[in-house]
Amino acid sequence: MASCLTSGILRSTAARISSLLTESSILLPSAVSADLWRLENVMFWIFALHDYEEGSGPYRSAMLLLDELKETAYCVADVVDECVYKVSQAKHDSNIDTSQIVSGGWKPNPTKVSSEPVISHELAHRLKEVLTELQEFNNEWDARLREESGYGLSTIIEKGWFPTVRDAWMLETTSLLTEPCIFGRNQEKEKISELLLKKDTEADPVSVLAIVGQAGVGKTALAQLVYKDPTISHNFDLQGWVNVSEDFCITTITRDILQSFTRKTSNSKNQTYLQRELVRELTGKSFFIVLDDVRHENATLWECFLAPFLYAQSGKIIVTTRDNSTAEFVQTMPNFKLKCLTYEDSWSMFKYIAFFLPDVHSQADLSEIGKRIVKRSGYLPLFVKAIASALQFESKKAKWADVLASDLWESSSSSDTNSSCLRICYECMPAMLKQCFLFLSMYPSGHIFFKEDLIRLWMSVGLLREELIEPRDVGSLFFDELLQRAMLQPAMGDNERNDGFHMHDLVRDFAISTAGKDFAVINHDCLHDSSPDVRYLSIIVSDLSQSFDLQPLIWWKNLRVIQIVKGGNRGNDGGVIIIFEDNLFEHLNKLRSLIIRDTQLEALPYSISNLKFLNYLDLTNTCVERLPESISHLYNLEALDLTNCPLKELPKGIKNLVNLEILNFQKSFCLCIPRGIGNLINLRSLTRFDVKRGNWHCAVSELEFLVNLKGELSIAGLSNLTSIVEAKEINLKTKSHLEALTLDWASEPSPCPHYTHAGSTSASLDDSNISEQVLQSLQPHTNLRELHIYKYRGSEFPSWLGDSSFYRLVKISLVGGEDRCQVLPTLGRLPYLKNLFIQSMWNIRRVRREFCSSAASISAFPSLEILEFGDMLSWIEWTGVHYRDFRICAFRTVRTYYIGREVKKLSTVLRCSFTCMVMLIMTMNLLTARSYQIKMTILIRSRCSSRYLVMLVLKI
């Protein structure tokens, strides 16, 4: 759909022009500003015409011209982005700093502005060329419209026959993204459950059941229904889910099963080691596992894969597959053949989804059309759900009638039918949603991706630029819309994160066929054999890949996106080795997005500076320790993701990246940040800031300028502060968008080389009283949801901690070790606090009423669910708990940890009134537990006043 993508490119380019003219017109020559203004207006006519494609008519033939305009649209985007780059470069050359940031934009210093023109004559000439070309296209469209309808473009828009730009993406959606409702599978579920609960014989302890059916019939949904059934899960010691897909690699699948069972990750590639670990987990236990979407027929591989499972006491394996031949050689019991739904069940599903919104439900005359649409869908669950989801947003009877009468229903084969149904769903999407859908073709089969990553990809190519609404909010809206329309599905599995998504293979195949030749997903060893005309490229690597060469991309000069992904659902296994020469990026100067995650990349070449249009650089899970200083020339860079990289320091020129919004790196690593970070006033995400001494490092006071920070922020090394004034200047109260804050006094494990050579003699503030003043000065905004304080060195906590104005706080961690506190802060007044963790506060001897509230008449901790104490060396007493306190916490878990303590100290600690406590978990060292196990059990039974204590767990 070239016309769809062309319109998106022009729309985003127009937004870039508008921003450029608003914020930096003072730097642009008047002739260039005039040309940019004319270019913006011409593009408005063009994408307004494209938006009318959603309507009827006689004007659809004009849309064919948009296909011819594609190359010009890309040229326009490049010219405008280069203008933006030149303006950013001019700001840098004027030596901007935070003192030059004023309301209404950037204010240049006239004494430092270069005499050279910001926009060169050559660039201005290219701008005029693309403007002339677009005007010619616009005139041709206007003439054709007058010939077909008697009206020109201006008349049609004045009469409102075109939707406005905002109407094109303001979708009628609901935030109620519920779990998918499954219809007509209750009998199948009961039959499968009965087979799974049937006891195995000693001779054959492992049983394999294959669910077979065509793509889209609901095999995975049925397996999920069984997997989530409590009567199934309670009968097995271990339970797991693995998406196998096309690549049946024993090493990878075994590692994924181990992770599913244990919730622990492993980077091992040694098959023998992994299978031995699996044997250790399975021995003497029962298990249930689902292998979803198996597609191989190698009996030898299957037997090798099954070997560890034979050590289990008993086990059941469900295999979902579309191939009868696969089912026949893996099954140990008759396979379960899944058919399409009945008409009645299909109509129930359609009605439930399509008539979900009240304004549609009120139009009963749509039901008859809906029933006829269901009959044409073939009763395949995927298609019924997709078409119903698409019509959920259509309240006009004529639109439903158009879907029913569409010529796309006519097909001669099942594959054509599949494509036709999805094509109808695609045609029902708004124009801007279609553009976003095309980028789903960049993910391989079975690949699990995350919402924020896809939104970031959309942003990097300019699909989400709007004047009045944040691009991320628009992207979130589009993502949720694709999810509601069944184009995306929540991923099932037990990986580290539970918020992953994937596509059904039929949807993916359709996305690839629709995206056209601009998009490509190829194996790493096929770069030499693919077309260099591709613009959006995903390179698939497998776990068997040791290394591959990116140098063939030197001829792919039109590339705008390079993304390296692993085939199927695969976790980090240490990464593959990427080989390329230093000059590679000199030839890829049109790149907007470079995603090289999960590889053994150790360094970026200096030539990275040639990527002047680069918007998104993702080096997650690589081996990069330092970035080249040339990265400071990437003035258009908006997102730099260095998560899980062993990064030592940021380049000194990081302050030049004034458009940077995302700067993520490993929170557990100590990082050297140079001065100037305060220039990055657009920064929204900064995961960690290390306070360090020496003139090279950024002063913590520069955080004052980062008022747009969102999400989480960790400030480490607070013991290195040399002035209380610095702490006050951070002004955390102004950062209303922060959700999680970590304040850490721990010092770095080894001296920083920049401090060693800095010659600084300033002493850090290590006094208890000073630490208290620092923490008092670091009072955050009351919108905060999580607060974590580590290694605090004060004698008491500030008054703001525990104040009821922090009504959004749901989680607090207080981890001592170097503190002098003898009294816990009053936290019981926080109305929505759910999780409280207190550890290693070695000077705390008594916990009394002040921990809960100032008065016994006030109920404390009304929402607390989990309360954990750990490693409290001196704690001997807990008194003053009222029967109205901990009302919800009583139904969850209270955990106390004692390491090497004498049991007699526990007597007064357990005099608490958790009137409904269900579980008490205590951890002791082995020696103490053996000596006092019986005495302790009697002690707890006699001292704890809980009337409902049903479980005592003594961990040793």
NORVEN-V440939 format. One record per residue. OMEGA is omega in whole degrees, 0 to 359 (999 if undefined). Layout:
omega->OMEGA
omega->OMEGA
//
This chain:
omega->184
omega->181
omega->180
omega->181
omega->178
omega->178
omega->179
omega->179
omega->180
omega->180
omega->180
omega->178
omega->177
omega->178
omega->178
omega->179
omega->181
omega->179
omega->181
omega->181
omega->181
omega->190
omega->190
omega->183
omega->181
omega->181
omega->186
omega->172
omega->185
omega->180
omega->179
omega->178
omega->179
omega->179
omega->178
omega->179
omega->179
omega->179
omega->179
omega->181
omega->178
omega->181
omega->176
omega->179
omega->185
omega->183
omega->170
omega->176
omega->179
omega->179
omega->180
omega->175
omega->177
omega->179
omega->186
omega->142
omega->183
omega->185
omega->184
omega->179
omega->178
omega->182
omega->179
omega->180
omega->179
omega->177
omega->180
omega->184
omega->188
omega->182
omega->178
omega->180
omega->178
omega->178
omega->178
omega->180
omega->180
omega->181
omega->181
omega->179
omega->177
omega->175
omega->178
omega->180
omega->181
omega->178
omega->178
omega->178
omega->179
omega->178
omega->179
omega->181
omega->178
omega->177
omega->180
omega->170
omega->187
omega->179
omega->180
omega->178
omega->180
omega->178
omega->180
omega->176
omega->185
omega->180
omega->184
omega->173
omega->187
omega->180
omega->184
omega->181
omega->183
omega->177
omega->178
omega->179
omega->179
omega->179
omega->182
omega->179
omega->180
omega->179
omega->177
omega->179
omega->176
omega->178
omega->179
omega->181
omega->181
omega->176
omega->179
omega->181
omega->178
omega->178
omega->178
omega->176
omega->181
omega->178
omega->179
omega->178
omega->181
omega->179
omega->180
omega->178
omega->179
omega->180
omega->184
omega->189
omega->184
omega->180
omega->173
omega->181
omega->184
omega->180
omega->182
omega->180
omega->178
omega->180
omega->177
omega->181
omega->172
omega->173
omega->176
omega->179
omega->182
omega->178
omega->184
omega->181
omega->177
omega->185
omega->178
omega->186
omega->175
omega->179
omega->183
omega->178
omega->185
omega->173
omega->181
omega->179
omega->184
omega->183
omega->169
omega->183
omega->182
omega->180
omega->179
omega->180
omega->181
omega->180
omega->180
omega->179
omega->179
omega->179
omega->182
omega->182
omega->178
omega->184
omega->178
omega->175
omega->179
omega->181
omega->183
omega->187
omega->182
omega->179
omega->180
omega->178
omega->179
omega->172
omega->187
omega->176
omega->181
omega->180
omega->177
omega->184
omega->176
omega->180
omega->181
omega->180
omega->179
omega->178
omega->177
omega->180
omega->178
omega->184
omega->183
omega->181
omega->181
omega->180
omega->177
omega->186
omega->182
omega->182
omega->182
omega->178
omega->182
omega->181
omega->182
omega->181
omega->179
omega->174
omega->187
omega->180
omega->191
omega->188
omega->179
omega->180
omega->184
omega->181
omega->183
omega->182
omega->178
omega->178
omega->179
omega->178
omega->177
omega->179
omega->179
omega->180
omega->191
omega->185
omega->178
omega->181
omega->177
omega->178
omega->184
omega->174
omega->182
omega->184
omega->181
omega->179
omega->183
omega->180
omega->176
omega->176
omega->179
omega->177
omega->180
omega->179
omega->187
omega->188
omega->177
omega->183
omega->173
omega->183
omega->174
omega->182
omega->176
omega->173
omega->188
omega->173
omega->177
omega->186
omega->182
omega->185
omega->181
omega->184
omega->180
omega->177
omega->182
omega->180
omega->177
omega->179
omega->184
omega->188
omega->182
omega->185
omega->181
omega->178
omega->180
omega->176
omega->176
omega->180
omega->177
omega->178
omega->171
omega->176
omega->173
omega->182
omega->176
omega->185
omega->177
omega->182
omega->176
omega->181
omega->186
omega->184
omega->177
omega->188
omega->171
omega->175
omega->182
omega->182
omega->183
omega->183
omega->183
omega->182
omega->178
omega->179
omega->171
omega->178
omega->183
omega->180
omega->178
omega->179
omega->177
omega->178
omega->181
omega->182
omega->181
omega->184
omega->188
omega->183
omega->182
omega->181
omega->186
omega->185
omega->175
omega->182
omega->183
omega->182
omega->185
omega->182
omega->176
omega->184
omega->181
omega->176
omega->180
omega->179
omega->180
omega->176
omega->179
omega->180
omega->181
omega->183
omega->182
omega->177
omega->175
omega->187
omega->182
omega->183
omega->177
omega->181
omega->183
omega->181
omega->178
omega->179
omega->179
omega->181
omega->178
omega->184
omega->180
omega->180
omega->182
omega->181
omega->182
omega->180
omega->177
omega->180
omega->178
omega->179
omega->180
omega->185
omega->184
omega->176
omega->183
omega->179
omega->184
omega->180
omega->184
omega->182
omega->181
omega->179
omega->176
omega->178
omega->178
omega->180
omega->182
omega->180
omega->180
omega->176
omega->178
omega->178
omega->180
omega->181
omega->178
omega->181
omega->169
omega->187
omega->184
omega->177
omega->177
omega->180
omega->179
omega->180
omega->183
omega->184
omega->173
omega->179
omega->183
omega->180
omega->180
omega->181
omega->177
omega->184
omega->177
omega->179
omega->185
omega->187
omega->185
omega->179
omega->180
omega->178
omega->179
omega->177
omega->177
omega->181
omega->185
omega->179
omega->171
omega->184
omega->190
omega->182
omega->176
omega->186
omega->191
omega->184
omega->179
omega->179
omega->180
omega->178
omega->176
omega->180
omega->177
omega->177
omega->181
omega->180
omega->180
omega->179
omega->178
omega->177
omega->179
omega->181
omega->176
omega->173
omega->175
omega->179
omega->173
omega->181
omega->177
omega->179
omega->184
omega->178
omega->187
omega->180
omega->183
omega->184
omega->180
omega->180
omega->176
omega->178
omega->169
omega->183
omega->179
omega->178
omega->179
omega->179
omega->179
omega->180
omega->179
omega->181
omega->182
omega->187
omega->179
omega->190
omega->177
omega->183
omega->177
omega->172
omega->187
omega->175
omega->186
omega->183
omega->182
omega->183
omega->181
omega->188
omega->186
omega->183
omega->178
omega->180
omega->182
omega->178
omega->182
omega->191
omega->169
omega->179
omega->183
omega->173
omega->179
omega->179
omega->180
omega->182
omega->177
omega->179
omega->174
omega->188
omega->177
omega->187
omega->177
omega->180
omega->180
omega->180
omega->182
omega->192
omega->181
omega->185
omega->176
omega->178
omega->168
omega->182
omega->177
omega->182
omega->177
omega->180
omega->179
omega->180
omega->185
omega->178
omega->180
omega->181
omega->180
omega->174
omega->177
omega->180
omega->179
omega->181
omega->172
omega->181
omega->184
omega->185
omega->185
omega->187
omega->174
omega->183
omega->183
omega->189
omega->175
omega->182
omega->172
omega->185
omega->179
omega->185
omega->182
omega->183
omega->176
omega->177
omega->178
omega->175
omega->184
omega->182
omega->173
omega->179
omega->179
omega->182
omega->177
omega->181
omega->178
omega->182
omega->188
omega->177
omega->187
omega->182
omega->189
omega->178
omega->184
omega->179
omega->182
omega->177
omega->172
omega->183
omega->183
omega->178
omega->178
omega->176
omega->179
omega->180
omega->181
omega->179
omega->181
omega->177
omega->180
omega->188
omega->180
omega->183
omega->181
omega->182
omega->177
omega->184
omega->181
omega->182
omega->179
omega->171
omega->178
omega->186
omega->180
omega->183
omega->174
omega->178
omega->182
omega->182
omega->181
omega->181
omega->181
omega->185
omega->190
omega->178
omega->184
omega->179
omega->183
omega->176
omega->184
omega->172
omega->186
omega->184
omega->184
omega->181
omega->176
omega->189
omega->176
omega->180
omega->183
omega->179
omega->176
omega->182
omega->179
omega->176
omega->186
omega->187
omega->177
omega->185
omega->180
omega->182
omega->174
omega->190
omega->184
omega->174
omega->181
omega->176
omega->181
omega->181
omega->180
omega->185
omega->181
omega->188
omega->178
omega->176
omega->182
omega->180
omega->179
omega->176
omega->180
omega->185
omega->184
omega->186
omega->183
omega->182
omega->180
omega->174
omega->185
omega->178
omega->176
omega->176
omega->185
omega->177
omega->181
omega->177
omega->180
omega->179
omega->180
omega->181
omega->176
omega->179
omega->179
omega->180
omega->179
omega->183
omega->177
omega->174
omega->181
omega->180
omega->182
omega->184
omega->188
omega->183
omega->178
omega->179
omega->181
omega->182
omega->175
omega->177
omega->189
omega->179
omega->184
omega->179
omega->178
omega->185
omega->181
omega->182
omega->179
omega->181
omega->180
omega->177
omega->181
omega->184
omega->184
omega->181
omega->181
omega->179
omega->183
omega->178
omega->178
omega->181
omega->187
omega->182
omega->181
omega->181
omega->179
omega->179
omega->178
omega->179
omega->178
omega->180
omega->176
omega->181
omega->183
omega->179
omega->182
omega->175
omega->184
omega->176
omega->185
omega->180
omega->179
omega->177
omega->180
omega->180
omega->184
omega->171
omega->178
omega->187
omega->180
omega->180
omega->177
omega->182
omega->183
omega->185
omega->183
omega->181
omega->183
omega->179
omega->185
omega->177
omega->176
omega->187
omega->179
omega->182
omega->178
omega->183
omega->177
omega->173
omega->174
omega->182
omega->184
omega->182
omega->179
omega->183
omega->176
omega->184
omega->175
omega->180
omega->177
omega->177
omega->178
omega->185
omega->185
omega->182
omega->179
omega->192
omega->185
omega->177
omega->183
omega->186
omega->181
omega->183
omega->181
omega->187
omega->170
omega->173
omega->195
omega->180
omega->178
omega->178
omega->183
omega->173
omega->186
omega->188
omega->183
omega->176
omega->183
omega->180
omega->183
omega->182
omega->181
omega->182
omega->181
omega->178
omega->184
omega->176
omega->184
omega->184
omega->185
omega->181
omega->182
omega->178
omega->182
omega->171
omega->180
omega->172
omega->178
omega->192
omega->189
omega->187
omega->181
omega->186
omega->171
omega->181
omega->175
omega->178
omega->182
omega->182
omega->179
omega->181
omega->174
omega->186
omega->180
omega->180
omega->181
omega->182
omega->181
omega->186
omega->169
omega->183
omega->173
omega->182
omega->176
omega->184
omega->176
omega->180
omega->176
omega->185
omega->184
omega->179
omega->184
omega->190
omega->182
omega->178
omega->186
omega->175
omega->182
omega->188
omega->173
omega->193
omega->182
omega->183
omega->181
omega->184
omega->174
omega->181
omega->179
omega->180
omega->180
omega->175
omega->189
omega->183
omega->181
omega->183
omega->181
omega->184
omega->191
omega->186
omega->183
omega->181
omega->183
omega->179
omega->178
omega->181
omega->182
omega->181
omega->183
omega->187
omega->185
omega->186
omega->179
omega->179
omega->187
omega->180
omega->184
omega->182
omega->173
omega->179
omega->177
omega->183
omega->179
omega->999
//
